[in-house]
Amino acid sequence: MVTLGSPVVGGPKYTAVAGIFNRQPGALDDIERAVAERYATPLKVPVTAIYSKADGVVAWRACVDQHSPHVEHVEVFSSHVGLGFAPQALRIVAELLATSN
């Protein structure tokens, strides 16, 4: 599995759209709690989590999965929307596809 700028920690609380969810009292905390509960069962498939510190939408630290043992984190330079077009990210995806079964 490959993720591109996906917030795996805390859900939307650590994104630029948090304000939309914040209109409902407790909504962000409820979602964060649900995301944390998901880690009771760590991911069992290999994951490559591609993130960017220049994302602008999702905080890069929210893309770092500290709970699942089979996650490789790869930093690239891109905006959030640009991750699907960033040469570095596309190269990583191509390499993963070439080596997958």
N, CA, C and O atoms as CSV, one atom per row, in Angstrom:
chain,resi,resn,atom,element,x,y,z
A,1,MET,N,N,0.848,-1.152,0.000
A,1,MET,CA,C,0.000,0.000,0.000
A,1,MET,C,C,0.904,1.228,0.000
A,1,MET,O,O,1.947,1.248,0.653
A,2,VAL,N,N,0.487,2.247,-0.741
A,2,VAL,CA,C,1.214,3.510,-0.776
A,2,VAL,C,C,0.249,4.626,-0.374
A,2,VAL,O,O,-0.863,4.714,-0.895
A,3,THR,N,N,0.680,5.463,0.544
A,3,THR,CA,C,-0.120,6.624,0.913
A,3,THR,C,C,0.631,7.879,0.498
A,3,THR,O,O,1.861,7.925,0.542
A,4,LEU,N,N,-0.117,8.891,0.096
A,4,LEU,CA,C,0.467,10.168,-0.319
A,4,LEU,C,C,-0.103,11.272,0.566
A,4,LEU,O,O,-1.240,11.703,0.372
A,5,GLY,N,N,0.678,11.722,1.527
A,5,GLY,CA,C,0.237,12.803,2.400
A,5,GLY,C,C,-0.994,12.458,3.207
A,5,GLY,O,O,-1.820,13.327,3.487
A,6,SER,N,N,-1.127,11.201,3.582
A,6,SER,CA,C,-2.317,10.751,4.318
A,6,SER,C,C,-2.124,10.909,5.817
A,6,SER,O,O,-1.129,10.440,6.369
A,7,PRO,N,N,-3.076,11.572,6.483
A,7,PRO,CA,C,-2.955,11.730,7.943
A,7,PRO,C,C,-3.361,10.444,8.659
A,7,PRO,O,O,-4.548,10.141,8.784
A,8,VAL,N,N,-2.375,9.699,9.124
A,8,VAL,CA,C,-2.660,8.442,9.814
A,8,VAL,C,C,-2.692,8.633,11.331
A,8,VAL,O,O,-3.004,7.701,12.071
A,9,VAL,N,N,-2.376,9.821,11.780
A,9,VAL,CA,C,-2.402,10.139,13.206
A,9,VAL,C,C,-3.388,11.277,13.415
A,9,VAL,O,O,-3.216,12.354,12.843
A,10,GLY,N,N,-4.397,11.061,14.209
A,10,GLY,CA,C,-5.299,12.137,14.598
A,10,GLY,C,C,-6.364,12.538,13.609
A,10,GLY,O,O,-7.213,13.368,13.931
A,11,GLY,N,N,-6.349,11.975,12.411
A,11,GLY,CA,C,-7.367,12.335,11.435
A,11,GLY,C,C,-7.302,13.797,11.041
A,11,GLY,O,O,-6.211,14.360,10.956
A,12,PRO,N,N,-8.452,14.431,10.797
A,12,PRO,CA,C,-8.455,15.801,10.283
A,12,PRO,C,C,-7.982,16.857,11.274
A,12,PRO,O,O,-7.806,18.017,10.901
A,13,LYS,N,N,-7.777,16.477,12.520
A,13,LYS,CA,C,-7.323,17.446,13.530
A,13,LYS,C,C,-6.008,18.104,13.123
A,13,LYS,O,O,-5.741,19.243,13.504
A,14,TYR,N,N,-5.197,17.401,12.359
A,14,TYR,CA,C,-3.874,17.887,11.979
A,14,TYR,C,C,-3.809,18.264,10.501
A,14,TYR,O,O,-2.773,18.125,9.851
A,15,THR,N,N,-4.941,18.743,9.989
A,15,THR,CA,C,-4.995,19.168,8.593
A,15,THR,C,C,-5.510,20.601,8.511
A,15,THR,O,O,-5.980,21.167,9.498
A,16,ALA,N,N,-5.412,21.162,7.332
A,16,ALA,CA,C,-5.872,22.531,7.117
A,16,ALA,C,C,-7.397,22.641,7.173
A,16,ALA,O,O,-7.922,23.749,7.282
A,17,VAL,N,N,-8.118,21.521,7.102
A,17,VAL,CA,C,-9.584,21.555,7.138
A,17,VAL,C,C,-10.141,21.311,8.539
A,17,VAL,O,O,-11.345,21.113,8.701
A,18,ALA,N,N,-9.284,21.324,9.539
A,18,ALA,CA,C,-9.731,21.079,10.913
A,18,ALA,C,C,-10.837,22.039,11.332
A,18,ALA,O,O,-11.732,21.656,12.085
A,19,GLY,N,N,-10.788,23.268,10.860
A,19,GLY,CA,C,-11.794,24.267,11.223
A,19,GLY,C,C,-13.201,23.869,10.837
A,19,GLY,O,O,-14.158,24.214,11.531
A,20,ILE,N,N,-13.341,23.144,9.731
A,20,ILE,CA,C,-14.659,22.681,9.300
A,20,ILE,C,C,-15.232,21.706,10.321
A,20,ILE,O,O,-16.410,21.783,10.670
A,21,PHE,N,N,-14.391,20.787,10.798
A,21,PHE,CA,C,-14.841,19.801,11.774
A,21,PHE,C,C,-15.028,20.429,13.147
A,21,PHE,O,O,-15.831,19.955,13.950
A,22,ASN,N,N,-14.291,21.486,13.410
A,22,ASN,CA,C,-14.316,22.132,14.719
A,22,ASN,C,C,-15.635,22.844,15.001
A,22,ASN,O,O,-15.881,23.248,16.138
A,23,ARG,N,N,-16.485,23.005,13.993
A,23,ARG,CA,C,-17.788,23.641,14.184
A,23,ARG,C,C,-18.710,22.791,15.046
A,23,ARG,O,O,-19.661,23.300,15.640
A,24,GLN,N,N,-18.429,21.502,15.113
A,24,GLN,CA,C,-19.204,20.591,15.956
A,24,GLN,C,C,-18.364,20.287,17.189
A,24,GLN,O,O,-17.329,19.630,17.078
A,25,PRO,N,N,-18.784,20.747,18.355
A,25,PRO,CA,C,-17.996,20.538,19.575
A,25,PRO,C,C,-17.636,19.068,19.786
A,25,PRO,O,O,-18.495,18.187,19.743
A,26,GLY,N,N,-16.357,18.828,20.012
A,26,GLY,CA,C,-15.883,17.470,20.297
A,26,GLY,C,C,-15.648,16.604,19.084
A,26,GLY,O,O,-15.101,15.510,19.219
A,27,ALA,N,N,-16.042,17.053,17.892
A,27,ALA,CA,C,-15.929,16.222,16.696
A,27,ALA,C,C,-14.483,15.821,16.422
A,27,ALA,O,O,-14.208,14.654,16.141
A,28,LEU,N,N,-13.555,16.776,16.500
A,28,LEU,CA,C,-12.151,16.460,16.229
A,28,LEU,C,C,-11.594,15.469,17.237
A,28,LEU,O,O,-10.847,14.563,16.869
A,29,ASP,N,N,-11.946,15.630,18.491
A,29,ASP,CA,C,-11.469,14.696,19.515
A,29,ASP,C,C,-12.075,13.311,19.318
A,29,ASP,O,O,-11.399,12.305,19.533
A,30,ASP,N,N,-13.341,13.249,18.912
A,30,ASP,CA,C,-13.987,11.961,18.656
A,30,ASP,C,C,-13.314,11.235,17.499
A,30,ASP,O,O,-13.071,10.030,17.570
A,31,ILE,N,N,-13.015,11.973,16.435
A,31,ILE,CA,C,-12.341,11.365,15.285
A,31,ILE,C,C,-10.936,10.931,15.668
A,31,ILE,O,O,-10.502,9.845,15.284
A,32,GLU,N,N,-10.215,11.764,16.420
A,32,GLU,CA,C,-8.866,11.400,16.846
A,32,GLU,C,C,-8.894,10.130,17.695
A,32,GLU,O,O,-8.027,9.268,17.553
A,33,ARG,N,N,-9.880,10.014,18.567
A,33,ARG,CA,C,-10.022,8.817,19.400
A,33,ARG,C,C,-10.287,7.573,18.536
A,33,ARG,O,O,-9.725,6.508,18.790
A,34,ALA,N,N,-11.144,7.715,17.517
A,34,ALA,CA,C,-11.445,6.594,16.621
A,34,ALA,C,C,-10.201,6.176,15.832
A,34,ALA,O,O,-9.963,4.986,15.622
A,35,VAL,N,N,-9.417,7.154,15.401
A,35,VAL,CA,C,-8.180,6.844,14.678
A,35,VAL,C,C,-7.213,6.112,15.606
A,35,VAL,O,O,-6.581,5.140,15.193
A,36,ALA,N,N,-7.092,6.565,16.851
A,36,ALA,CA,C,-6.197,5.912,17.819
A,36,ALA,C,C,-6.645,4.475,18.096
A,36,ALA,O,O,-5.810,3.583,18.246
A,37,GLU,N,N,-7.949,4.252,18.163
A,37,GLU,CA,C,-8.469,2.898,18.406
A,37,GLU,C,C,-8.135,1.955,17.263
A,37,GLU,O,O,-7.968,0.753,17.468
A,38,ARG,N,N,-8.036,2.508,16.050
A,38,ARG,CA,C,-7.697,1.671,14.903
A,38,ARG,C,C,-6.343,0.990,15.098
A,38,ARG,O,O,-6.111,-0.100,14.576
A,39,TYR,N,N,-5.462,1.628,15.840
A,39,TYR,CA,C,-4.128,1.077,16.046
A,39,TYR,C,C,-4.094,-0.071,17.040
A,39,TYR,O,O,-3.024,-0.626,17.292
A,40,ALA,N,N,-5.229,-0.441,17.610
A,40,ALA,CA,C,-5.283,-1.634,18.457
A,40,ALA,C,C,-4.925,-2.858,17.616
A,40,ALA,O,O,-4.439,-3.861,18.138
A,41,THR,N,N,-5.171,-2.764,16.310
A,41,THR,CA,C,-4.794,-3.817,15.368
A,41,THR,C,C,-3.853,-3.186,14.343
A,41,THR,O,O,-4.307,-2.566,13.382
A,42,PRO,N,N,-2.530,-3.343,14.548
A,42,PRO,CA,C,-1.569,-2.729,13.623
A,42,PRO,C,C,-1.741,-3.261,12.196
A,42,PRO,O,O,-2.180,-4.393,11.996
A,43,LEU,N,N,-1.396,-2.443,11.225
A,43,LEU,CA,C,-1.439,-2.868,9.835
A,43,LEU,C,C,-0.503,-4.048,9.637
A,43,LEU,O,O,0.588,-4.092,10.206
A,44,LYS,N,N,-0.934,-5.002,8.826
A,44,LYS,CA,C,-0.117,-6.197,8.600
A,44,LYS,C,C,0.491,-6.222,7.200
A,44,LYS,O,O,1.335,-7.069,6.906
A,45,VAL,N,N,0.075,-5.317,6.353
A,45,VAL,CA,C,0.622,-5.255,4.997
A,45,VAL,C,C,1.704,-4.187,4.951
A,45,VAL,O,O,1.651,-3.219,5.710
A,46,PRO,N,N,2.679,-4.352,4.074
A,46,PRO,CA,C,3.707,-3.314,3.950
A,46,PRO,C,C,3.097,-2.007,3.438
A,46,PRO,O,O,2.246,-2.017,2.549
A,47,VAL,N,N,3.534,-0.903,3.998
A,47,VAL,CA,C,3.046,0.417,3.613
A,47,VAL,C,C,4.236,1.319,3.338
A,47,VAL,O,O,5.206,1.331,4.095
A,48,THR,N,N,4.157,2.063,2.263
A,48,THR,CA,C,5.113,3.125,2.009
A,48,THR,C,C,4.334,4.427,2.153
A,48,THR,O,O,3.433,4.711,1.363
A,49,ALA,N,N,4.681,5.205,3.154
A,49,ALA,CA,C,3.996,6.461,3.447
A,49,ALA,C,C,4.847,7.606,2.914
A,49,ALA,O,O,5.902,7.918,3.465
A,50,ILE,N,N,4.381,8.221,1.847
A,50,ILE,CA,C,5.090,9.335,1.234
A,50,ILE,C,C,4.480,10.621,1.787
A,50,ILE,O,O,3.262,10.803,1.763
A,51,TYR,N,N,5.337,11.505,2.283
A,51,TYR,CA,C,4.863,12.754,2.884
A,51,TYR,C,C,5.806,13.888,2.516
A,51,TYR,O,O,6.911,13.664,2.022
A,52,SER,N,N,5.346,15.114,2.768
A,52,SER,CA,C,6.172,16.282,2.489
A,52,SER,C,C,6.041,17.285,3.627
A,52,SER,O,O,4.939,17.558,4.103
A,53,LYS,N,N,7.155,17.820,4.051
A,53,LYS,CA,C,7.138,18.867,5.077
A,53,LYS,C,C,6.606,20.171,4.503
A,53,LYS,O,O,6.282,21.089,5.257
A,54,ALA,N,N,6.511,20.268,3.178
A,54,ALA,CA,C,5.965,21.451,2.513
A,54,ALA,C,C,4.508,21.233,2.097
A,54,ALA,O,O,3.982,21.983,1.275
A,55,ASP,N,N,3.864,20.229,2.651
A,55,ASP,CA,C,2.511,19.808,2.264
A,55,ASP,C,C,1.509,20.966,2.242
A,55,ASP,O,O,0.866,21.202,1.219
A,56,GLY,N,N,1.370,21.677,3.338
A,56,GLY,CA,C,0.446,22.798,3.391
A,56,GLY,C,C,-0.984,22.440,3.734
A,56,GLY,O,O,-1.771,23.326,4.071
A,57,VAL,N,N,-1.344,21.173,3.660
A,57,VAL,CA,C,-2.697,20.728,4.012
A,57,VAL,C,C,-2.650,19.790,5.208
A,57,VAL,O,O,-3.404,19.960,6.166
A,58,VAL,N,N,-1.772,18.808,5.155
A,58,VAL,CA,C,-1.643,17.819,6.231
A,58,VAL,C,C,-0.296,18.010,6.908
A,58,VAL,O,O,0.737,18.061,6.241
A,59,ALA,N,N,-0.305,18.115,8.224
A,59,ALA,CA,C,0.948,18.222,8.978
A,59,ALA,C,C,1.768,16.957,8.741
A,59,ALA,O,O,1.253,15.848,8.884
A,60,TRP,N,N,3.020,17.116,8.385
A,60,TRP,CA,C,3.830,15.943,8.029
A,60,TRP,C,C,3.924,14.938,9.168
A,60,TRP,O,O,3.986,13.733,8.924
A,61,ARG,N,N,3.936,15.414,10.405
A,61,ARG,CA,C,4.031,14.483,11.542
A,61,ARG,C,C,2.804,13.586,11.639
A,61,ARG,O,O,2.881,12.489,12.192
A,62,ALA,N,N,1.675,14.040,11.106
A,62,ALA,CA,C,0.457,13.225,11.106
A,62,ALA,C,C,0.536,12.095,10.081
A,62,ALA,O,O,-0.290,11.182,10.104
A,63,CYS,N,N,1.525,12.147,9.179
A,63,CYS,CA,C,1.705,11.114,8.160
A,63,CYS,C,C,2.672,10.019,8.602
A,63,CYS,O,O,2.879,9.044,7.879
A,64,VAL,N,N,3.262,10.174,9.781
A,64,VAL,CA,C,4.255,9.221,10.273
A,64,VAL,C,C,3.576,8.229,11.214
A,64,VAL,O,O,3.104,8.594,12.291
A,65,ASP,N,N,3.537,6.991,10.792
A,65,ASP,CA,C,2.871,5.919,11.540
A,65,ASP,C,C,3.874,5.263,12.489
A,65,ASP,O,O,4.752,4.515,12.059
A,66,GLN,N,N,3.735,5.549,13.769
A,66,GLN,CA,C,4.634,4.992,14.786
A,66,GLN,C,C,4.116,3.670,15.352
A,66,GLN,O,O,4.783,3.049,16.180
A,67,HIS,N,N,2.932,3.233,14.913
A,67,HIS,CA,C,2.291,2.069,15.516
A,67,HIS,C,C,2.428,0.787,14.698
A,67,HIS,O,O,2.465,-0.309,15.258
A,68,SER,N,N,2.501,0.922,13.395
A,68,SER,CA,C,2.527,-0.260,12.532
A,68,SER,C,C,3.967,-0.600,12.161
A,68,SER,O,O,4.728,0.272,11.740
A,69,PRO,N,N,4.337,-1.867,12.319
A,69,PRO,CA,C,5.738,-2.252,12.126
A,69,PRO,C,C,6.216,-2.296,10.676
A,69,PRO,O,O,7.423,-2.285,10.434
A,70,HIS,N,N,5.313,-2.343,9.719
A,70,HIS,CA,C,5.720,-2.533,8.324
A,70,HIS,C,C,5.550,-1.279,7.484
A,70,HIS,O,O,5.100,-1.351,6.340
A,71,VAL,N,N,5.908,-0.123,8.048
A,71,VAL,CA,C,5.750,1.133,7.326
A,71,VAL,C,C,7.110,1.754,7.036
A,71,VAL,O,O,7.938,1.929,7.931
A,72,GLU,N,N,7.318,2.079,5.775
A,72,GLU,CA,C,8.513,2.818,5.364
A,72,GLU,C,C,8.055,4.249,5.094
A,72,GLU,O,O,7.126,4.463,4.315
A,73,HIS,N,N,8.684,5.210,5.716
A,73,HIS,CA,C,8.347,6.618,5.542
A,73,HIS,C,C,9.349,7.251,4.593
A,73,HIS,O,O,10.560,7.101,4.757
A,74,VAL,N,N,8.824,7.970,3.586
A,74,VAL,CA,C,9.683,8.591,2.598
A,74,VAL,C,C,9.274,10.058,2.452
A,74,VAL,O,O,8.130,10.368,2.122
A,75,GLU,N,N,10.217,10.940,2.700
A,75,GLU,CA,C,9.957,12.367,2.551
A,75,GLU,C,C,10.314,12.821,1.142
A,75,GLU,O,O,11.386,12.505,0.624
A,76,VAL,N,N,9.399,13.567,0.533
A,76,VAL,CA,C,9.654,14.192,-0.763
A,76,VAL,C,C,9.348,15.678,-0.622
A,76,VAL,O,O,8.783,16.102,0.386
A,77,PHE,N,N,9.715,16.462,-1.615
A,77,PHE,CA,C,9.375,17.885,-1.580
A,77,PHE,C,C,8.241,18.123,-2.545
A,77,PHE,O,O,8.399,17.957,-3.754
A,78,SER,N,N,7.081,18.516,-2.009
A,78,SER,CA,C,5.909,18.749,-2.835
A,78,SER,C,C,4.830,19.425,-2.007
A,78,SER,O,O,4.850,19.384,-0.777
A,79,SER,N,N,3.892,20.047,-2.702
A,79,SER,CA,C,2.674,20.494,-2.032
A,79,SER,C,C,1.781,19.270,-1.849
A,79,SER,O,O,2.077,18.200,-2.380
A,80,HIS,N,N,0.701,19.422,-1.107
A,80,HIS,CA,C,-0.205,18.290,-0.889
A,80,HIS,C,C,-0.817,17.829,-2.216
A,80,HIS,O,O,-0.769,16.646,-2.554
A,81,VAL,N,N,-1.385,18.768,-2.951
A,81,VAL,CA,C,-2.028,18.429,-4.227
A,81,VAL,C,C,-1.000,17.899,-5.227
A,81,VAL,O,O,-1.325,17.055,-6.063
A,82,GLY,N,N,0.215,18.382,-5.146
A,82,GLY,CA,C,1.258,17.967,-6.074
A,82,GLY,C,C,1.835,16.586,-5.821
A,82,GLY,O,O,2.564,16.065,-6.666
A,83,LEU,N,N,1.529,15.977,-4.679
A,83,LEU,CA,C,2.112,14.665,-4.369
A,83,LEU,C,C,1.811,13.621,-5.448
A,83,LEU,O,O,2.651,12.767,-5.731
A,84,GLY,N,N,0.647,13.681,-6.039
A,84,GLY,CA,C,0.298,12.712,-7.080
A,84,GLY,C,C,1.005,12.946,-8.403
A,84,GLY,O,O,0.904,12.128,-9.317
A,85,PHE,N,N,1.720,14.062,-8.511
A,85,PHE,CA,C,2.425,14.413,-9.746
A,85,PHE,C,C,3.919,14.623,-9.524
A,85,PHE,O,O,4.668,14.793,-10.487
A,86,ALA,N,N,4.355,14.614,-8.287
A,86,ALA,CA,C,5.753,14.893,-7.957
A,86,ALA,C,C,6.663,13.802,-8.523
A,86,ALA,O,O,6.438,12.619,-8.269
A,87,PRO,N,N,7.689,14.188,-9.287
A,87,PRO,CA,C,8.585,13.181,-9.868
A,87,PRO,C,C,9.157,12.211,-8.837
A,87,PRO,O,O,9.239,11.011,-9.102
A,88,GLN,N,N,9.557,12.715,-7.658
A,88,GLN,CA,C,10.103,11.823,-6.617
A,88,GLN,C,C,9.075,10.791,-6.198
A,88,GLN,O,O,9.391,9.605,-6.096
A,89,ALA,N,N,7.845,11.227,-5.953
A,89,ALA,CA,C,6.790,10.322,-5.508
A,89,ALA,C,C,6.464,9.306,-6.602
A,89,ALA,O,O,6.310,8.117,-6.322
A,90,LEU,N,N,6.360,9.767,-7.833
A,90,LEU,CA,C,6.057,8.849,-8.941
A,90,LEU,C,C,7.162,7.818,-9.136
A,90,LEU,O,O,6.890,6.659,-9.447
A,91,ARG,N,N,8.407,8.243,-8.952
A,91,ARG,CA,C,9.535,7.318,-9.072
A,91,ARG,C,C,9.453,6.230,-7.996
A,91,ARG,O,O,9.703,5.056,-8.270
A,92,ILE,N,N,9.108,6.624,-6.790
A,92,ILE,CA,C,8.985,5.655,-5.687
A,92,ILE,C,C,7.871,4.656,-5.992
A,92,ILE,O,O,8.049,3.450,-5.822
A,93,VAL,N,N,6.728,5.157,-6.440
A,93,VAL,CA,C,5.605,4.272,-6.770
A,93,VAL,C,C,6.001,3.326,-7.899
A,93,VAL,O,O,5.693,2.136,-7.835
A,94,ALA,N,N,6.675,3.828,-8.927
A,94,ALA,CA,C,7.108,2.981,-10.049
A,94,ALA,C,C,8.062,1.894,-9.578
A,94,ALA,O,O,7.953,0.744,-10.005
A,95,GLU,N,N,8.998,2.247,-8.700
A,95,GLU,CA,C,9.933,1.262,-8.154
A,95,GLU,C,C,9.206,0.194,-7.358
A,95,GLU,O,O,9.525,-0.989,-7.468
A,96,LEU,N,N,8.234,0.600,-6.562
A,96,LEU,CA,C,7.461,-0.363,-5.774
A,96,LEU,C,C,6.661,-1.290,-6.677
A,96,LEU,O,O,6.589,-2.493,-6.424
A,97,LEU,N,N,6.065,-0.747,-7.719
A,97,LEU,CA,C,5.296,-1.577,-8.655
A,97,LEU,C,C,6.211,-2.569,-9.380
A,97,LEU,O,O,5.827,-3.716,-9.609
A,98,ALA,N,N,7.405,-2.133,-9.737
A,98,ALA,CA,C,8.343,-2.995,-10.454
A,98,ALA,C,C,8.833,-4.152,-9.590
A,98,ALA,O,O,9.191,-5.207,-10.116
A,99,THR,N,N,8.854,-3.967,-8.276
A,99,THR,CA,C,9.364,-5.026,-7.398
A,99,THR,C,C,8.263,-5.823,-6.707
A,99,THR,O,O,8.552,-6.761,-5.964
A,100,SER,N,N,7.001,-5.458,-6.947
A,100,SER,CA,C,5.901,-6.191,-6.283
A,100,SER,C,C,5.605,-7.482,-7.043
A,100,SER,O,O,5.974,-7.651,-8.205
A,101,ASN,N,N,4.942,-8.360,-6.354
A,101,ASN,CA,C,4.624,-9.673,-6.965
A,101,ASN,C,C,3.514,-9.535,-7.964
A,101,ASN,O,O,3.110,-10.523,-8.577
